[in-house]
Each structure stands twice: as C-alpha cells, then as structure tokens.
Amino acid sequence: MVGGAAGAAVLYSIASGAAGFDASAGFATNGYGAHSPQGYSLAAGLIAEVAMTFMFLMVIMGATSGKAPKGFAPIAIGLALVLIHLITIPVTNTSVNPARSVAVAIFQGGWALQQLWMFLLAPLVGASLAGMVQRWMDGSDS
C-alpha cells in the first residue's frame, strides 16, 4: 500500500504539472455506477473484479507451479494482465490489486474513497477463490 501511494504521488506530481489538471475528476480511480468509465453497475463491477482477480491468480499459480515449463511464467502473467485490463478498464478502470486502488483513491478523495470498499473486497474474494480452486485441482487436503 505504501509503495502504491508513493507511485501515485509521483504520478500526481507529474500530472499536476499540466494546465487544468484536477485529481477530483478521477485520476485513474476505480469506480462503479456513475464513476465507472462506461456506467457499469456495482454488481457488474463486483463480478468483473472478482472474476478477473480469480483468473489472474489462477494464471500466476499455474505458471509458477513446479509442473509448469520453466521460464514462461512472465509471458503468461504479463499477457493475462493485459487481457484483464482490456476487459475491465471500461467496467471499473481495473483494480485486481487493492494497493493500486487505495493509492489513487487517496489523491482523488471524495467518491473514490466511498467506493473503495468494493475494490478491497473483490480482489480478496477472487484471490481466495483461486487459492481454493488451485488447492482442489492439486488434490491437496492441507
């Protein structure tokens, strides 16, 4: 979270150098409803964030598994993240990472902080589901 906030501070410093910059207008924050890039509802945003976090973690765990071919994890993980962004930027501006959501919400303030709960909850649910499914697929009991 601290690293995300530091990165957002750097971006804020750069962006605020442009005439007319206003962080309260968005600053790449995550949102749903009126604050979704294309007006998607809370339910749509929640489903998208849980599903995409789930898929991202499945790719990460699969690509870094001892059974996976060595050296290909960065390619699989990077391409998965690109696809996730292409799918969810129009819906929520893509979170799948609470640190990313918190960092920019701090600078936007207002509505972004009010909607932040969903971008903390959805990745936790998606990641937890991925962990359970991966454990089930591996046949682990403990």
CNS distance restraints for C-alpha pairs under 8 A (distance, minus, plus):
assign (resid   1 and name CA) (resid   5 and name CA) 6.14 0.50 0.50
assign (resid   1 and name CA) (resid  98 and name CA) 7.75 0.50 0.50
assign (resid   1 and name CA) (resid  99 and name CA) 4.56 0.50 0.50
assign (resid   1 and name CA) (resid 100 and name CA) 7.64 0.50 0.50
assign (resid   1 and name CA) (resid 102 and name CA) 7.12 0.50 0.50
assign (resid   1 and name CA) (resid 103 and name CA) 6.92 0.50 0.50
assign (resid   2 and name CA) (resid   6 and name CA) 6.12 0.50 0.50
assign (resid   2 and name CA) (resid  99 and name CA) 7.92 0.50 0.50
assign (resid   3 and name CA) (resid   7 and name CA) 6.16 0.50 0.50
assign (resid   3 and name CA) (resid  99 and name CA) 7.96 0.50 0.50
assign (resid   4 and name CA) (resid   8 and name CA) 6.13 0.50 0.50
assign (resid   4 and name CA) (resid  99 and name CA) 5.46 0.50 0.50
assign (resid   4 and name CA) (resid 100 and name CA) 5.70 0.50 0.50
assign (resid   4 and name CA) (resid 102 and name CA) 7.66 0.50 0.50
assign (resid   4 and name CA) (resid 103 and name CA) 5.19 0.50 0.50
assign (resid   5 and name CA) (resid   9 and name CA) 6.05 0.50 0.50
assign (resid   5 and name CA) (resid  99 and name CA) 7.67 0.50 0.50
assign (resid   5 and name CA) (resid 100 and name CA) 7.94 0.50 0.50
assign (resid   5 and name CA) (resid 102 and name CA) 7.38 0.50 0.50
assign (resid   5 and name CA) (resid 103 and name CA) 4.23 0.50 0.50
assign (resid   5 and name CA) (resid 104 and name CA) 7.17 0.50 0.50
assign (resid   5 and name CA) (resid 106 and name CA) 7.81 0.50 0.50
assign (resid   6 and name CA) (resid  10 and name CA) 6.40 0.50 0.50
assign (resid   6 and name CA) (resid 103 and name CA) 7.77 0.50 0.50
assign (resid   7 and name CA) (resid  11 and name CA) 6.35 0.50 0.50
assign (resid   7 and name CA) (resid 103 and name CA) 7.76 0.50 0.50
assign (resid   8 and name CA) (resid  12 and name CA) 5.90 0.50 0.50
assign (resid   8 and name CA) (resid 103 and name CA) 5.71 0.50 0.50
assign (resid   8 and name CA) (resid 104 and name CA) 5.84 0.50 0.50
assign (resid   8 and name CA) (resid 107 and name CA) 7.80 0.50 0.50
assign (resid   9 and name CA) (resid  13 and name CA) 6.08 0.50 0.50
assign (resid   9 and name CA) (resid 107 and name CA) 7.96 0.50 0.50
assign (resid  10 and name CA) (resid  14 and name CA) 6.35 0.50 0.50
assign (resid  11 and name CA) (resid  15 and name CA) 5.95 0.50 0.50
assign (resid  12 and name CA) (resid  16 and name CA) 5.78 0.50 0.50
assign (resid  12 and name CA) (resid  23 and name CA) 7.86 0.50 0.50
assign (resid  12 and name CA) (resid 107 and name CA) 7.67 0.50 0.50
assign (resid  13 and name CA) (resid  17 and name CA) 6.76 0.50 0.50
assign (resid  14 and name CA) (resid  18 and name CA) 7.79 0.50 0.50
assign (resid  15 and name CA) (resid  21 and name CA) 6.64 0.50 0.50
assign (resid  16 and name CA) (resid  21 and name CA) 5.52 0.50 0.50
assign (resid  16 and name CA) (resid  22 and name CA) 7.50 0.50 0.50
assign (resid  17 and name CA) (resid  21 and name CA) 7.53 0.50 0.50
assign (resid  22 and name CA) (resid  26 and name CA) 7.83 0.50 0.50
assign (resid  22 and name CA) (resid  27 and name CA) 7.77 0.50 0.50
assign (resid  23 and name CA) (resid  27 and name CA) 5.05 0.50 0.50
assign (resid  23 and name CA) (resid 107 and name CA) 6.45 0.50 0.50
assign (resid  23 and name CA) (resid 108 and name CA) 5.13 0.50 0.50
assign (resid  24 and name CA) (resid 107 and name CA) 7.67 0.50 0.50
assign (resid  24 and name CA) (resid 108 and name CA) 4.69 0.50 0.50
assign (resid  24 and name CA) (resid 109 and name CA) 6.76 0.50 0.50
assign (resid  24 and name CA) (resid 110 and name CA) 7.52 0.50 0.50
assign (resid  25 and name CA) (resid 108 and name CA) 7.32 0.50 0.50
assign (resid  26 and name CA) (resid 108 and name CA) 6.09 0.50 0.50
assign (resid  26 and name CA) (resid 112 and name CA) 7.99 0.50 0.50
assign (resid  27 and name CA) (resid 104 and name CA) 6.58 0.50 0.50
assign (resid  27 and name CA) (resid 107 and name CA) 7.60 0.50 0.50
assign (resid  27 and name CA) (resid 108 and name CA) 6.32 0.50 0.50
assign (resid  28 and name CA) (resid  93 and name CA) 6.79 0.50 0.50
assign (resid  28 and name CA) (resid 104 and name CA) 6.84 0.50 0.50
assign (resid  29 and name CA) (resid  93 and name CA) 6.78 0.50 0.50
assign (resid  29 and name CA) (resid 101 and name CA) 6.60 0.50 0.50
assign (resid  29 and name CA) (resid 104 and name CA) 5.58 0.50 0.50
assign (resid  29 and name CA) (resid 105 and name CA) 5.83 0.50 0.50
assign (resid  29 and name CA) (resid 108 and name CA) 7.25 0.50 0.50
assign (resid  29 and name CA) (resid 112 and name CA) 6.49 0.50 0.50
assign (resid  30 and name CA) (resid  35 and name CA) 7.69 0.50 0.50
assign (resid  30 and name CA) (resid  36 and name CA) 7.25 0.50 0.50
assign (resid  30 and name CA) (resid  92 and name CA) 5.26 0.50 0.50
assign (resid  30 and name CA) (resid  93 and name CA) 5.12 0.50 0.50
assign (resid  30 and name CA) (resid  94 and name CA) 6.59 0.50 0.50
assign (resid  30 and name CA) (resid  95 and name CA) 6.54 0.50 0.50
assign (resid  30 and name CA) (resid 101 and name CA) 6.28 0.50 0.50
assign (resid  30 and name CA) (resid 105 and name CA) 7.74 0.50 0.50
assign (resid  30 and name CA) (resid 112 and name CA) 6.93 0.50 0.50
assign (resid  30 and name CA) (resid 116 and name CA) 7.74 0.50 0.50
assign (resid  30 and name CA) (resid 119 and name CA) 7.42 0.50 0.50
assign (resid  31 and name CA) (resid  35 and name CA) 4.71 0.50 0.50
assign (resid  31 and name CA) (resid  36 and name CA) 4.73 0.50 0.50
assign (resid  31 and name CA) (resid  37 and name CA) 7.66 0.50 0.50
assign (resid  31 and name CA) (resid  45 and name CA) 7.99 0.50 0.50
assign (resid  31 and name CA) (resid  92 and name CA) 5.12 0.50 0.50
assign (resid  31 and name CA) (resid  93 and name CA) 6.97 0.50 0.50
assign (resid  31 and name CA) (resid 112 and name CA) 6.71 0.50 0.50
assign (resid  31 and name CA) (resid 115 and name CA) 6.52 0.50 0.50
assign (resid  32 and name CA) (resid  36 and name CA) 4.21 0.50 0.50
assign (resid  32 and name CA) (resid  37 and name CA) 7.98 0.50 0.50
assign (resid  32 and name CA) (resid  39 and name CA) 6.75 0.50 0.50
assign (resid  32 and name CA) (resid  40 and name CA) 5.81 0.50 0.50
assign (resid  32 and name CA) (resid  41 and name CA) 5.58 0.50 0.50
assign (resid  32 and name CA) (resid  42 and name CA) 5.30 0.50 0.50
assign (resid  32 and name CA) (resid  45 and name CA) 6.04 0.50 0.50
assign (resid  32 and name CA) (resid  91 and name CA) 7.32 0.50 0.50
assign (resid  32 and name CA) (resid  92 and name CA) 5.85 0.50 0.50
assign (resid  32 and name CA) (resid 115 and name CA) 7.65 0.50 0.50
assign (resid  33 and name CA) (resid  39 and name CA) 5.12 0.50 0.50
assign (resid  33 and name CA) (resid  40 and name CA) 5.32 0.50 0.50
assign (resid  33 and name CA) (resid  41 and name CA) 4.58 0.50 0.50
assign (resid  33 and name CA) (resid  42 and name CA) 6.05 0.50 0.50
assign (resid  34 and name CA) (resid  39 and name CA) 5.46 0.50 0.50
assign (resid  34 and name CA) (resid  40 and name CA) 7.78 0.50 0.50
assign (resid  35 and name CA) (resid  39 and name CA) 6.70 0.50 0.50
assign (resid  36 and name CA) (resid  40 and name CA) 5.64 0.50 0.50
assign (resid  36 and name CA) (resid  41 and name CA) 7.73 0.50 0.50
assign (resid  36 and name CA) (resid  90 and name CA) 7.20 0.50 0.50
assign (resid  36 and name CA) (resid  91 and name CA) 5.83 0.50 0.50
assign (resid  36 and name CA) (resid  92 and name CA) 5.14 0.50 0.50
assign (resid  36 and name CA) (resid  93 and name CA) 7.15 0.50 0.50
assign (resid  37 and name CA) (resid  89 and name CA) 7.35 0.50 0.50
assign (resid  37 and name CA) (resid  90 and name CA) 5.23 0.50 0.50
assign (resid  37 and name CA) (resid  91 and name CA) 6.17 0.50 0.50
assign (resid  37 and name CA) (resid  92 and name CA) 6.47 0.50 0.50
assign (resid  37 and name CA) (resid  93 and name CA) 6.69 0.50 0.50
assign (resid  38 and name CA) (resid  90 and name CA) 5.58 0.50 0.50
assign (resid  38 and name CA) (resid  91 and name CA) 6.20 0.50 0.50
assign (resid  39 and name CA) (resid  91 and name CA) 7.33 0.50 0.50
assign (resid  40 and name CA) (resid  44 and name CA) 6.01 0.50 0.50
assign (resid  40 and name CA) (resid  45 and name CA) 6.49 0.50 0.50
assign (resid  40 and name CA) (resid  91 and name CA) 5.61 0.50 0.50
assign (resid  40 and name CA) (resid  92 and name CA) 7.51 0.50 0.50
assign (resid  41 and name CA) (resid  45 and name CA) 6.14 0.50 0.50
assign (resid  42 and name CA) (resid  46 and name CA) 5.98 0.50 0.50
assign (resid  43 and name CA) (resid  47 and name CA) 6.13 0.50 0.50
assign (resid  44 and name CA) (resid  48 and name CA) 6.06 0.50 0.50
assign (resid  44 and name CA) (resid  91 and name CA) 7.54 0.50 0.50
assign (resid  45 and name CA) (resid  49 and name CA) 6.03 0.50 0.50
assign (resid  45 and name CA) (resid  91 and name CA) 6.08 0.50 0.50
assign (resid  45 and name CA) (resid  92 and name CA) 5.91 0.50 0.50
assign (resid  46 and name CA) (resid  50 and name CA) 6.06 0.50 0.50
assign (resid  46 and name CA) (resid 118 and name CA) 6.86 0.50 0.50
assign (resid  46 and name CA) (resid 122 and name CA) 6.14 0.50 0.50
assign (resid  47 and name CA) (resid  51 and name CA) 5.90 0.50 0.50
assign (resid  48 and name CA) (resid  52 and name CA) 5.90 0.50 0.50
assign (resid  48 and name CA) (resid  88 and name CA) 6.71 0.50 0.50
assign (resid  48 and name CA) (resid  91 and name CA) 7.55 0.50 0.50
assign (resid  49 and name CA) (resid  53 and name CA) 5.92 0.50 0.50
assign (resid  49 and name CA) (resid  88 and name CA) 7.65 0.50 0.50
assign (resid  49 and name CA) (resid  92 and name CA) 7.99 0.50 0.50
assign (resid  49 and name CA) (resid  94 and name CA) 7.33 0.50 0.50
assign (resid  49 and name CA) (resid  95 and name CA) 6.90 0.50 0.50
assign (resid  49 and name CA) (resid  96 and name CA) 6.07 0.50 0.50
assign (resid  49 and name CA) (resid 119 and name CA) 7.65 0.50 0.50
assign (resid  49 and name CA) (resid 122 and name CA) 5.68 0.50 0.50
assign (resid  49 and name CA) (resid 123 and name CA) 6.53 0.50 0.50
assign (resid  49 and name CA) (resid 126 and name CA) 7.51 0.50 0.50
assign (resid  50 and name CA) (resid  54 and name CA) 6.01 0.50 0.50
assign (resid  50 and name CA) (resid  96 and name CA) 7.82 0.50 0.50
assign (resid  50 and name CA) (resid 122 and name CA) 4.86 0.50 0.50
assign (resid  50 and name CA) (resid 123 and name CA) 5.81 0.50 0.50
assign (resid  50 and name CA) (resid 125 and name CA) 6.25 0.50 0.50
assign (resid  50 and name CA) (resid 126 and name CA) 4.35 0.50 0.50
assign (resid  50 and name CA) (resid 127 and name CA) 7.89 0.50 0.50
assign (resid  51 and name CA) (resid  55 and name CA) 6.18 0.50 0.50
assign (resid  51 and name CA) (resid 126 and name CA) 6.20 0.50 0.50
assign (resid  52 and name CA) (resid  56 and name CA) 5.99 0.50 0.50
assign (resid  52 and name CA) (resid  84 and name CA) 6.12 0.50 0.50
assign (resid  52 and name CA) (resid  88 and name CA) 8.00 0.50 0.50
assign (resid  52 and name CA) (resid  96 and name CA) 6.86 0.50 0.50
assign (resid  52 and name CA) (resid 126 and name CA) 7.48 0.50 0.50
assign (resid  53 and name CA) (resid  57 and name CA) 6.14 0.50 0.50
assign (resid  53 and name CA) (resid  96 and name CA) 5.05 0.50 0.50
assign (resid  53 and name CA) (resid 122 and name CA) 7.77 0.50 0.50
assign (resid  53 and name CA) (resid 123 and name CA) 5.56 0.50 0.50
assign (resid  53 and name CA) (resid 126 and name CA) 5.03 0.50 0.50
assign (resid  53 and name CA) (resid 127 and name CA) 6.05 0.50 0.50
assign (resid  54 and name CA) (resid  58 and name CA) 6.17 0.50 0.50
assign (resid  54 and name CA) (resid 123 and name CA) 7.81 0.50 0.50
assign (resid  54 and name CA) (resid 126 and name CA) 4.30 0.50 0.50
assign (resid  54 and name CA) (resid 127 and name CA) 5.38 0.50 0.50
assign (resid  54 and name CA) (resid 128 and name CA) 7.93 0.50 0.50
assign (resid  54 and name CA) (resid 129 and name CA) 6.53 0.50 0.50
assign (resid  54 and name CA) (resid 130 and name CA) 5.10 0.50 0.50
assign (resid  55 and name CA) (resid  59 and name CA) 6.20 0.50 0.50
assign (resid  55 and name CA) (resid 130 and name CA) 7.39 0.50 0.50
assign (resid  56 and name CA) (resid  60 and name CA) 6.19 0.50 0.50
assign (resid  56 and name CA) (resid  77 and name CA) 7.47 0.50 0.50
assign (resid  56 and name CA) (resid  80 and name CA) 6.49 0.50 0.50
assign (resid  56 and name CA) (resid  81 and name CA) 6.88 0.50 0.50
assign (resid  56 and name CA) (resid  84 and name CA) 7.71 0.50 0.50
assign (resid  57 and name CA) (resid  61 and name CA) 5.96 0.50 0.50
assign (resid  57 and name CA) (resid 127 and name CA) 6.15 0.50 0.50
assign (resid  57 and name CA) (resid 130 and name CA) 6.07 0.50 0.50
assign (resid  57 and name CA) (resid 131 and name CA) 7.81 0.50 0.50
assign (resid  58 and name CA) (resid  62 and name CA) 5.89 0.50 0.50
assign (resid  58 and name CA) (resid 130 and name CA) 5.79 0.50 0.50
assign (resid  58 and name CA) (resid 131 and name CA) 7.91 0.50 0.50
assign (resid  58 and name CA) (resid 134 and name CA) 7.09 0.50 0.50
assign (resid  59 and name CA) (resid  63 and name CA) 5.78 0.50 0.50
assign (resid  59 and name CA) (resid  76 and name CA) 7.03 0.50 0.50
assign (resid  59 and name CA) (resid  77 and name CA) 6.32 0.50 0.50
assign (resid  59 and name CA) (resid  80 and name CA) 7.19 0.50 0.50
assign (resid  60 and name CA) (resid  64 and name CA) 6.05 0.50 0.50
assign (resid  60 and name CA) (resid  73 and name CA) 7.34 0.50 0.50
assign (resid  60 and name CA) (resid  76 and name CA) 7.89 0.50 0.50
assign (resid  60 and name CA) (resid  77 and name CA) 5.93 0.50 0.50
assign (resid  61 and name CA) (resid  65 and name CA) 5.87 0.50 0.50
assign (resid  61 and name CA) (resid 134 and name CA) 7.57 0.50 0.50
assign (resid  62 and name CA) (resid  68 and name CA) 6.78 0.50 0.50
assign (resid  63 and name CA) (resid  68 and name CA) 5.70 0.50 0.50
assign (resid  63 and name CA) (resid  69 and name CA) 7.76 0.50 0.50
assign (resid  63 and name CA) (resid  72 and name CA) 7.09 0.50 0.50
assign (resid  63 and name CA) (resid  73 and name CA) 4.72 0.50 0.50
assign (resid  63 and name CA) (resid  76 and name CA) 6.72 0.50 0.50
assign (resid  63 and name CA) (resid  77 and name CA) 7.36 0.50 0.50
assign (resid  64 and name CA) (resid  68 and name CA) 6.44 0.50 0.50
assign (resid  64 and name CA) (resid  73 and name CA) 5.89 0.50 0.50
assign (resid  72 and name CA) (resid  76 and name CA) 6.40 0.50 0.50
assign (resid  73 and name CA) (resid  77 and name CA) 5.91 0.50 0.50
assign (resid  74 and name CA) (resid  78 and name CA) 5.80 0.50 0.50
assign (resid  75 and name CA) (resid  79 and name CA) 6.05 0.50 0.50
assign (resid  76 and name CA) (resid  80 and name CA) 6.02 0.50 0.50
assign (resid  77 and name CA) (resid  81 and name CA) 6.20 0.50 0.50
assign (resid  78 and name CA) (resid  82 and name CA) 6.32 0.50 0.50
assign (resid  79 and name CA) (resid  83 and name CA) 6.26 0.50 0.50
assign (resid  80 and name CA) (resid  84 and name CA) 6.11 0.50 0.50
assign (resid  81 and name CA) (resid  85 and name CA) 6.20 0.50 0.50
assign (resid  82 and name CA) (resid  86 and name CA) 6.26 0.50 0.50
assign (resid  83 and name CA) (resid  87 and name CA) 6.25 0.50 0.50
assign (resid  84 and name CA) (resid  88 and name CA) 6.08 0.50 0.50
assign (resid  84 and name CA) (resid  94 and name CA) 7.69 0.50 0.50
assign (resid  85 and name CA) (resid  89 and name CA) 5.44 0.50 0.50
assign (resid  85 and name CA) (resid  93 and name CA) 7.84 0.50 0.50
assign (resid  85 and name CA) (resid  94 and name CA) 5.91 0.50 0.50
assign (resid  86 and name CA) (resid  90 and name CA) 7.86 0.50 0.50
assign (resid  87 and name CA) (resid  91 and name CA) 7.67 0.50 0.50
assign (resid  88 and name CA) (resid  92 and name CA) 5.97 0.50 0.50
assign (resid  88 and name CA) (resid  93 and name CA) 6.21 0.50 0.50
assign (resid  88 and name CA) (resid  94 and name CA) 5.13 0.50 0.50
assign (resid  89 and name CA) (resid  93 and name CA) 3.87 0.50 0.50
assign (resid  89 and name CA) (resid  94 and name CA) 4.94 0.50 0.50
assign (resid  95 and name CA) (resid 100 and name CA) 6.52 0.50 0.50
assign (resid  95 and name CA) (resid 101 and name CA) 5.92 0.50 0.50
assign (resid  95 and name CA) (resid 119 and name CA) 6.50 0.50 0.50
assign (resid  95 and name CA) (resid 123 and name CA) 7.90 0.50 0.50
assign (resid  96 and name CA) (resid 119 and name CA) 7.62 0.50 0.50
assign (resid  96 and name CA) (resid 122 and name CA) 7.72 0.50 0.50
assign (resid  96 and name CA) (resid 123 and name CA) 5.35 0.50 0.50
assign (resid  97 and name CA) (resid 101 and name CA) 6.62 0.50 0.50
assign (resid  97 and name CA) (resid 119 and name CA) 7.77 0.50 0.50
assign (resid  97 and name CA) (resid 120 and name CA) 7.91 0.50 0.50
assign (resid  97 and name CA) (resid 123 and name CA) 6.37 0.50 0.50
assign (resid  98 and name CA) (resid 102 and name CA) 6.08 0.50 0.50
assign (resid  98 and name CA) (resid 119 and name CA) 6.07 0.50 0.50
assign (resid  98 and name CA) (resid 120 and name CA) 5.15 0.50 0.50
assign (resid  98 and name CA) (resid 123 and name CA) 6.87 0.50 0.50
assign (resid  99 and name CA) (resid 103 and name CA) 6.00 0.50 0.50
assign (resid 100 and name CA) (resid 104 and name CA) 6.71 0.50 0.50
assign (resid 101 and name CA) (resid 105 and name CA) 6.12 0.50 0.50
assign (resid 101 and name CA) (resid 116 and name CA) 7.06 0.50 0.50
assign (resid 101 and name CA) (resid 119 and name CA) 6.42 0.50 0.50
assign (resid 101 and name CA) (resid 120 and name CA) 7.77 0.50 0.50
assign (resid 102 and name CA) (resid 106 and name CA) 6.18 0.50 0.50
assign (resid 102 and name CA) (resid 113 and name CA) 7.94 0.50 0.50
assign (resid 102 and name CA) (resid 116 and name CA) 7.01 0.50 0.50
assign (resid 103 and name CA) (resid 107 and name CA) 7.25 0.50 0.50
assign (resid 104 and name CA) (resid 108 and name CA) 6.34 0.50 0.50
assign (resid 105 and name CA) (resid 109 and name CA) 5.74 0.50 0.50
assign (resid 105 and name CA) (resid 112 and name CA) 5.04 0.50 0.50
assign (resid 105 and name CA) (resid 113 and name CA) 5.58 0.50 0.50
assign (resid 105 and name CA) (resid 116 and name CA) 7.28 0.50 0.50
assign (resid 106 and name CA) (resid 112 and name CA) 7.90 0.50 0.50
assign (resid 106 and name CA) (resid 113 and name CA) 6.98 0.50 0.50
assign (resid 108 and name CA) (resid 112 and name CA) 6.31 0.50 0.50
assign (resid 108 and name CA) (resid 113 and name CA) 7.84 0.50 0.50
assign (resid 109 and name CA) (resid 113 and name CA) 5.69 0.50 0.50
assign (resid 110 and name CA) (resid 114 and name CA) 6.61 0.50 0.50
assign (resid 111 and name CA) (resid 115 and name CA) 6.21 0.50 0.50
assign (resid 112 and name CA) (resid 116 and name CA) 5.92 0.50 0.50
assign (resid 113 and name CA) (resid 117 and name CA) 7.88 0.50 0.50
assign (resid 115 and name CA) (resid 119 and name CA) 7.45 0.50 0.50
assign (resid 116 and name CA) (resid 120 and name CA) 6.40 0.50 0.50
assign (resid 117 and name CA) (resid 121 and name CA) 6.08 0.50 0.50
assign (resid 118 and name CA) (resid 122 and name CA) 5.83 0.50 0.50
assign (resid 119 and name CA) (resid 123 and name CA) 6.70 0.50 0.50
assign (resid 120 and name CA) (resid 124 and name CA) 6.71 0.50 0.50
assign (resid 121 and name CA) (resid 125 and name CA) 6.24 0.50 0.50
assign (resid 122 and name CA) (resid 126 and name CA) 6.05 0.50 0.50
assign (resid 123 and name CA) (resid 127 and name CA) 5.85 0.50 0.50
assign (resid 124 and name CA) (resid 128 and name CA) 5.99 0.50 0.50
assign (resid 125 and name CA) (resid 129 and name CA) 6.13 0.50 0.50
assign (resid 126 and name CA) (resid 130 and name CA) 6.20 0.50 0.50
assign (resid 127 and name CA) (resid 131 and name CA) 6.17 0.50 0.50
assign (resid 128 and name CA) (resid 132 and name CA) 6.29 0.50 0.50
assign (resid 129 and name CA) (resid 133 and name CA) 6.11 0.50 0.50
assign (resid 130 and name CA) (resid 134 and name CA) 5.93 0.50 0.50
assign (resid 131 and name CA) (resid 135 and name CA) 6.07 0.50 0.50
assign (resid 132 and name CA) (resid 136 and name CA) 6.16 0.50 0.50
assign (resid 133 and name CA) (resid 137 and name CA) 6.04 0.50 0.50
assign (resid 134 and name CA) (resid 138 and name CA) 6.08 0.50 0.50
assign (resid 135 and name CA) (resid 139 and name CA) 6.18 0.50 0.50
assign (resid 135 and name CA) (resid 140 and name CA) 5.38 0.50 0.50
assign (resid 135 and name CA) (resid 141 and name CA) 7.63 0.50 0.50
assign (resid 136 and name CA) (resid 140 and name CA) 6.21 0.50 0.50
assign (resid 136 and name CA) (resid 141 and name CA) 7.91 0.50 0.50
